[in-house]
Amino acid sequence: MQPATVSTPSIDAYVKGVLAGDRAMLARAITLVESTKPAHSALAQQLLQALLPHTGGSIRLGITGVPGVGKSTTIDMLGTNLVKAGHTVAVLAVDPTSKRTGGSILGDKTRMSQLAQEPLAFIRPSPSSCTLGGVTRKTRETMALCEAAGFDIVIVETVGVGQSEIAVADMVDFFLVLLLAGGGDDLQGIKKGIIEIADMIAINKADGDNILRAERAAAEYRGAMQILTPSSPNWTPPVITISGAHNKDLDKLWAKILDYRRDLGESGELQERRQKQAVAWMHDMLSDRIMETVHANPRVSARMQSIEADVRQGRLLPTLAVDEIMGLIGFSA
């Protein structure tokens, strides 16, 4: 007996389902976008193009922080508050380490138990891609699908290490960095570059005996922010204290995000930021497509191991190796 095959819906069926807010169809559309099969990729791009006029209406919020800072707990509580206030919330994850660790460590519904039960919320774990570029590309596309499905707030959670924060900051409107009081050295090892791109810093777990430490840490970070150049001339990144677990001051956090949206929206900077992000997305896709073309070329495949060996052994300059590869696919230097 032949196993039953699941047919792929038509583009029209996908479009109608996503625009109607059908969660099952949205999940299938995201799976289509995440697929690495060439046939699925072509369909996914047709779908995204058809849905493009229905995207862009959400508040895009990126949240990062080192492991243990309380990202999932904070997102769980904040998202639940927003849903109860009448919003629809989608939570996506960027975790380029998921393949090495045997599964996504972010976007786990079991760690967002309250939000996962809300009918107006949607939680999607990180796609199982081993490269940051692959994960962020899929996250951008998934964000567009969620916007087309009617979610007015899209939260992107990132693991808090490596380059994933930079990538997420380039796809959201507002980038929030969560930190802990007494988490090590003065800046607890957090990269200066991450602080520089933060639109707000929130010292989490400011509750119980930790309140004074959190306030001192906030004061230290405010001082540190004074010597950094803000990412926007129209916004000075605030530093606040919160407790995600106790739902403390999350209303103030959300109010700051709305202030930011208002200030940058009125100045035109928000629209300009999104336009730059769209162009950056195009350039990322171009780079990916070039690499796919290179690796799919049989002439390159036949020579790649030898070229890599020559570079490894110092016999061939990497620049000249690239020239040779480009020549193999028909591009001259």
C-alpha positions in Angstrom: 0.0 0.0 0.0 1.4 3.3 -1.1 1.8 6.0 1.7 -0.4 9.0 1.3 1.3 12.0 -0.2 0.5 15.5 1.1 -0.1 17.9 -1.8 1.3 21.4 -1.8 -1.5 24.0 -1.8 -1.7 26.4 -4.7 -0.3 29.9 -4.3 -3.9 31.2 -4.2 -4.8 28.8 -1.4 -1.7 29.9 0.6 -2.5 33.6 0.0 -6.2 33.3 1.0 -5.3 31.2 4.1 -2.6 33.5 5.3 -4.6 36.7 4.8 -7.5 35.1 6.6 -5.3 34.4 9.6 -5.6 30.7 9.3 -2.9 29.4 11.7 -2.6 26.0 10.0 -2.0 27.6 6.6 0.4 30.1 8.1 2.4 27.3 9.6 2.5 25.5 6.2 3.5 28.7 4.5 6.4 29.1 7.0 7.5 25.5 6.4 7.4 26.2 2.6 9.6 29.3 3.1 12.0 27.3 5.3 12.4 24.5 2.9 15.7 24.1 1.0 14.1 22.3 -2.0 14.5 24.4 -5.2 10.9 23.8 -6.2 9.7 25.0 -2.8 11.9 28.0 -2.9 10.4 29.2 -6.2 6.9 28.8 -4.8 7.9 30.6 -1.6 9.1 33.6 -3.5 5.9 33.7 -5.5 3.9 33.6 -2.3 6.0 36.3 -0.6 5.6 38.6 -3.7 1.8 38.1 -3.6 1.7 38.9 0.1 4.1 41.9 -0.1 1.3 44.6 -0.3 -0.1 43.2 3.0 3.2 43.4 5.0 4.8 46.2 7.0 2.0 47.0 9.3 3.4 45.5 12.5 5.6 46.8 15.3 8.9 44.8 14.9 10.6 44.3 18.2 14.0 42.5 18.6 15.0 41.2 22.0 18.4 39.9 23.0 20.4 39.0 26.1 22.9 36.5 27.4 21.6 33.0 28.3 19.9 33.1 31.7 18.9 36.8 31.5 15.2 35.9 31.3 14.3 36.5 27.7 11.7 33.8 27.3 10.1 34.7 30.7 10.0 38.4 29.8 8.6 37.7 26.3 6.0 35.4 27.8 4.7 38.0 30.2 5.0 41.0 27.8 3.3 39.1 25.0 0.5 37.9 27.3 0.0 41.5 28.4 -0.2 42.7 24.8 -2.6 40.0 23.8 -4.9 40.9 26.7 -4.8 44.5 25.6 -6.1 43.4 22.2 -2.9 43.0 20.2 -2.0 39.9 18.1 1.6 38.8 18.8 4.0 36.6 16.8 7.2 35.4 18.4 10.1 34.3 16.1 13.6 33.1 17.1 17.0 33.6 15.6 19.3 30.8 16.8 22.1 29.9 14.4 23.5 27.4 17.0 20.4 25.2 16.9 21.8 22.6 14.6 24.9 22.1 16.7 23.0 21.8 19.9 20.5 19.3 18.4 17.5 21.7 18.4 16.4 25.2 18.8 17.0 26.7 22.3 14.8 29.7 21.5 11.2 30.0 20.5 10.3 27.0 22.8 6.6 27.1 23.6 7.2 25.2 26.9 9.2 28.3 28.0 6.4 30.6 27.1 3.6 28.7 28.7 1.2 31.5 29.2 1.6 33.1 25.8 1.4 29.7 24.0 -2.1 29.3 25.3 -3.4 32.6 23.9 -5.4 32.2 20.7 -4.1 35.6 19.5 -0.4 34.6 19.8 1.8 32.5 17.5 5.2 31.2 18.5 7.7 29.8 16.0 11.1 28.3 16.9 14.2 28.9 14.9 14.5 27.1 11.6 17.1 24.3 11.7 19.7 26.0 9.7 23.4 25.9 10.6 24.3 29.3 9.2 23.4 32.7 10.5 22.6 34.0 7.0 20.2 31.1 6.4 18.4 31.6 9.7 18.1 35.4 9.4 16.9 35.2 5.8 14.1 32.7 6.8 13.3 34.9 9.8 12.8 38.0 7.6 10.5 36.0 5.3 8.6 34.5 8.2 8.1 38.0 9.7 6.5 39.0 6.4 4.2 36.1 6.5 3.1 36.9 10.1 2.5 40.5 9.1 0.3 39.4 6.2 -1.6 37.1 8.6 -2.6 40.1 10.6 -0.2 40.1 13.6 0.4 43.7 14.7 3.4 42.9 16.9 6.3 40.7 15.8 8.9 39.9 18.4 12.2 38.4 17.3 14.2 36.7 20.0 17.9 36.1 19.6 20.4 33.9 21.6 22.6 36.8 22.7 26.0 35.6 21.4 27.9 36.0 18.2 26.7 38.1 15.3 23.0 37.2 15.5 22.2 40.5 17.3 23.5 42.6 14.5 21.4 40.7 12.0 18.3 41.0 14.1 18.8 44.8 14.7 18.8 45.1 10.9 15.3 43.6 10.5 13.4 45.2 13.4 12.1 48.7 14.3 13.2 48.5 18.0 16.1 46.6 19.5 15.9 45.8 23.2 18.9 44.4 25.2 18.2 42.6 28.4 20.9 42.6 31.1 21.4 41.4 34.7 22.7 43.3 37.7 26.0 41.9 39.0 26.5 39.7 36.0 30.3 39.9 36.1 32.6 42.7 35.2 31.3 46.3 34.8 29.7 45.5 31.4 29.4 41.8 32.2 31.2 40.8 29.0 28.5 42.2 26.7 30.0 43.4 23.5 30.3 47.1 23.1 28.9 46.8 19.6 25.6 45.3 21.0 25.2 48.2 23.4 25.8 50.7 20.6 22.9 49.3 18.5 20.5 49.0 21.5 17.4 51.2 21.4 16.8 50.5 25.0 18.5 48.6 27.8 16.4 46.8 30.5 18.0 45.4 33.6 15.9 42.3 34.3 15.1 40.5 37.5 14.8 43.7 39.5 12.8 42.2 42.3 13.2 41.2 45.9 16.7 41.6 47.3 18.0 42.4 43.8 16.2 45.7 43.4 19.1 47.9 44.7 21.7 46.0 42.6 19.5 46.4 39.5 19.1 50.2 40.1 22.9 50.5 40.6 23.5 48.6 37.4 21.1 50.8 35.5 22.9 53.9 36.7 26.2 52.4 35.5 24.8 51.6 32.1 23.3 55.1 31.8 26.8 56.4 32.4 28.3 54.1 29.8 25.6 55.1 27.3 26.7 58.8 27.6 30.0 58.1 25.9 28.5 56.1 23.0 27.1 57.6 19.9 23.3 56.8 19.7 22.1 55.0 16.6 19.5 57.6 16.0 19.7 61.4 16.3 16.1 61.4 17.3 16.3 59.0 20.2 18.4 58.6 23.3 18.3 55.0 24.4 16.8 54.7 27.9 18.0 52.3 30.6 15.2 50.9 32.9 14.8 48.2 35.4 12.1 45.4 35.0 11.1 42.1 36.4 9.8 39.8 33.6 8.9 37.0 36.1 6.9 39.4 38.3 5.4 41.5 35.5 7.0 44.6 37.0 7.4 47.7 34.9 6.7 45.9 31.6 4.1 48.6 31.0 6.8 51.2 31.2 8.9 49.2 28.8 6.1 49.0 26.3 5.4 52.7 26.7 9.0 53.5 25.8 8.7 51.4 22.7 5.6 53.3 21.7 7.4 56.6 22.4 10.2 55.5 20.0 7.7 54.5 17.3 6.0 57.9 17.6 9.2 60.0 17.6 10.9 58.2 14.7 7.6 57.9 12.8 7.1 61.6 13.0 10.7 62.4 11.9 10.5 60.0 8.9 13.4 58.0 10.3 11.4 54.8 10.9 10.3 54.7 7.2 13.9 55.3 6.1 15.1 52.6 8.4 12.8 50.1 6.9 13.7 51.1 3.4 17.4 50.5 4.2 16.5 47.2 5.8 14.7 46.1 2.6 17.7 47.0 0.5 20.0 45.2 2.9 17.8 42.1 2.6 18.2 42.3 -1.2 22.0 42.4 -0.9 22.0 39.5 1.5 19.8 37.5 -0.9 22.2 38.4 -3.8 25.2 37.1 -1.8 23.3 33.9 -1.0 22.3 33.4 -4.6 25.9 33.9 -5.8 27.2 31.3 -3.3 24.4 28.9 -4.3 25.5 29.4 -7.9 29.1 28.8 -7.1 28.5 25.6 -5.1 26.1 24.2 -7.7 28.6 24.6 -10.6 30.1 21.2 -11.5 33.4 22.8 -12.6 33.8 24.5 -9.2 32.8 21.2 -7.4 35.6 19.4 -9.3 38.2 22.0 -8.3 37.1 23.2 -4.9 38.9 20.7 -2.7 42.2 21.3 -4.6 41.8 25.1 -4.4 41.0 24.9 -0.7 44.0 22.7 -0.1 46.3 25.2 -1.9 44.9 28.1 0.3 45.2 26.0 3.4 48.9 25.2 2.7 49.7 28.8 1.8 50.4 28.0 -1.9 47.6 30.2 -3.2 46.5 33.7 -2.1 42.8 33.7 -1.2 42.2 36.6 -3.5 43.6 34.6 -6.5 41.6 31.6 -5.4 38.4 33.6 -5.6 39.5 34.9 -9.1 39.9 31.2 -10.2 36.5 30.2 -8.8 34.8 33.2 -10.5 36.5 32.2 -13.7 35.2 28.7 -13.4 31.6 30.0 -13.3 32.2 32.4 -16.2 33.0 35.6 -14.5 36.3 37.2 -15.2 38.1 39.5 -12.7 
